[in-house]
Amino acid sequence: MPTCRLCRSIYPQEHFITGNGPRYLVCARCGVDHGYVTKEEVPQLYDDETVKARLAVIGRRYAPILWLVVGWVFWILFFSDLVLWGRASLVVLVIATLAVPVLHILGGAKYQANLHQLTPK
């Protein structure tokens, strides 16, 4: 996949504006920001609501993994020395460690469908 020469982001080919010279290898967002094209000329440009919705979908996808890492760090730092709460939180973390990858894999199709729904055509 090509890289935008202005912002150095990697996008599929359909997210780039066409042209030679200063428009060559420029993504739609940078093209609008730098005045190479107008918003009406770029149908693949994400508006702010679509960007926020896509970020929320991505956040929902990867948040359990983040919380799992945070949980293990807290258990190692604080709860491992406690007798009752240390064992109870360890059991919860072990179950979550086994469940999160399975749910992540099983939720892949829904994640792709949500992103495809939020992709301009």
Secondary structure per residue as TSV (DSSP state, phi and psi in degrees):
chain	resnum	aa	ss	phi	psi
A	1	M	-	360.0	141.6
A	2	P	-	-75.9	161.0
A	3	T	B	-112.4	136.3
A	4	C	-	-67.4	133.4
A	5	R	T	-79.2	-11.8
A	6	L	T	-95.5	-49.1
A	7	C	T	-103.3	-5.4
A	8	R	-	63.8	23.8
A	9	S	-	-89.8	151.1
A	10	I	B	-102.9	123.7
A	11	Y	-	-133.6	160.7
A	12	P	-	-66.0	162.8
A	13	Q	G	-59.6	-32.1
A	14	E	G	-71.7	-8.5
A	15	H	G	-94.2	9.0
A	16	F	B	-106.9	148.7
A	17	I	-	-81.5	156.0
A	18	T	-	-96.7	153.0
A	19	G	-	141.7	171.3
A	20	N	S	-111.6	173.3
A	21	G	G	72.9	-129.9
A	22	P	G	-70.4	-16.8
A	23	R	G	-86.8	-7.8
A	24	Y	T	-70.0	129.8
A	25	L	T	54.4	48.7
A	26	V	-	-119.2	127.6
A	27	C	B	-72.0	165.8
A	28	A	H	-62.6	-40.3
A	29	R	H	-63.2	-47.7
A	30	C	H	-67.7	-33.2
A	31	G	H	-62.3	-40.1
A	32	V	H	-72.2	-42.4
A	33	D	H	-63.8	-36.0
A	34	H	T	-95.1	2.0
A	35	G	T	82.0	16.3
A	36	Y	S	-74.4	-33.0
A	37	V	S	-140.3	164.3
A	38	T	-	-96.5	166.8
A	39	K	G	-63.8	-30.2
A	40	E	G	-71.1	-27.3
A	41	E	G	-79.6	-12.4
A	42	V	-	-118.4	91.7
A	43	P	T	-72.5	-20.5
A	44	Q	T	-86.2	1.8
A	45	L	-	-72.6	131.8
A	46	Y	-	-80.6	129.9
A	47	D	-	-79.8	173.1
A	48	D	H	-64.2	-36.4
A	49	E	H	-67.0	-38.3
A	50	T	H	-68.2	-38.6
A	51	V	H	-62.2	-44.3
A	52	K	H	-65.5	-39.9
A	53	A	H	-66.5	-41.3
A	54	R	H	-65.8	-39.4
A	55	L	H	-64.5	-37.4
A	56	A	H	-65.6	-39.8
A	57	V	H	-64.9	-43.4
A	58	I	H	-65.5	-39.8
A	59	G	H	-63.4	-41.5
A	60	R	H	-65.5	-29.5
A	61	R	H	-72.0	-43.4
A	62	Y	H	-103.9	-3.2
A	63	A	H	-62.9	-41.3
A	64	P	H	-60.3	-35.2
A	65	I	H	-66.5	-41.7
A	66	L	H	-62.5	-45.9
A	67	W	H	-65.7	-31.4
A	68	L	H	-66.5	-43.3
A	69	V	H	-63.7	-44.2
A	70	V	H	-62.1	-40.4
A	71	G	H	-61.7	-43.7
A	72	W	H	-65.6	-38.5
A	73	V	H	-64.4	-44.8
A	74	F	H	-64.0	-37.6
A	75	W	I	-65.7	-43.0
A	76	I	I	-65.2	-40.7
A	77	L	I	-78.9	-39.2
A	78	F	I	-118.6	-43.5
A	79	F	I	-90.9	-13.4
A	80	S	T	-66.4	-25.3
A	81	D	T	-84.2	-19.6
A	82	L	-	-82.0	137.7
A	83	V	S	-72.6	-62.7
A	84	L	H	-75.5	-51.2
A	85	W	H	-70.0	-28.5
A	86	G	H	-66.5	-43.0
A	87	R	H	-71.9	-39.6
A	88	A	H	-65.4	-44.4
A	89	S	H	-69.6	-30.4
A	90	L	H	-64.8	-42.3
A	91	V	H	-62.5	-43.7
A	92	V	H	-63.3	-41.7
A	93	L	H	-67.1	-37.6
A	94	V	H	-66.7	-43.9
A	95	I	H	-62.5	-42.8
A	96	A	H	-66.3	-37.0
A	97	T	H	-64.2	-34.2
A	98	L	H	-79.4	-31.8
A	99	A	H	-84.9	-36.2
A	100	V	H	-62.3	-45.2
A	101	P	H	-63.5	-37.1
A	102	V	H	-65.5	-45.8
A	103	L	H	-66.5	-32.7
A	104	H	H	-65.0	-44.1
A	105	I	H	-68.9	-43.2
A	106	L	H	-68.1	-27.1
A	107	G	T	-87.8	4.6
A	108	G	H	-62.6	-41.3
A	109	A	H	-67.1	-40.4
A	110	K	H	-65.7	-39.0
A	111	Y	H	-62.3	-47.4
A	112	Q	H	-63.3	-37.5
A	113	A	H	-66.4	-41.6
A	114	N	H	-64.6	-41.3
A	115	L	H	-67.3	-38.3
A	116	H	H	-66.0	-34.8
A	117	Q	H	-67.4	-30.6
A	118	L	T	-96.0	11.0
A	119	T	S	-97.9	125.3
A	120	P	-	-65.6	148.9
A	121	K	-	-98.9	360.0
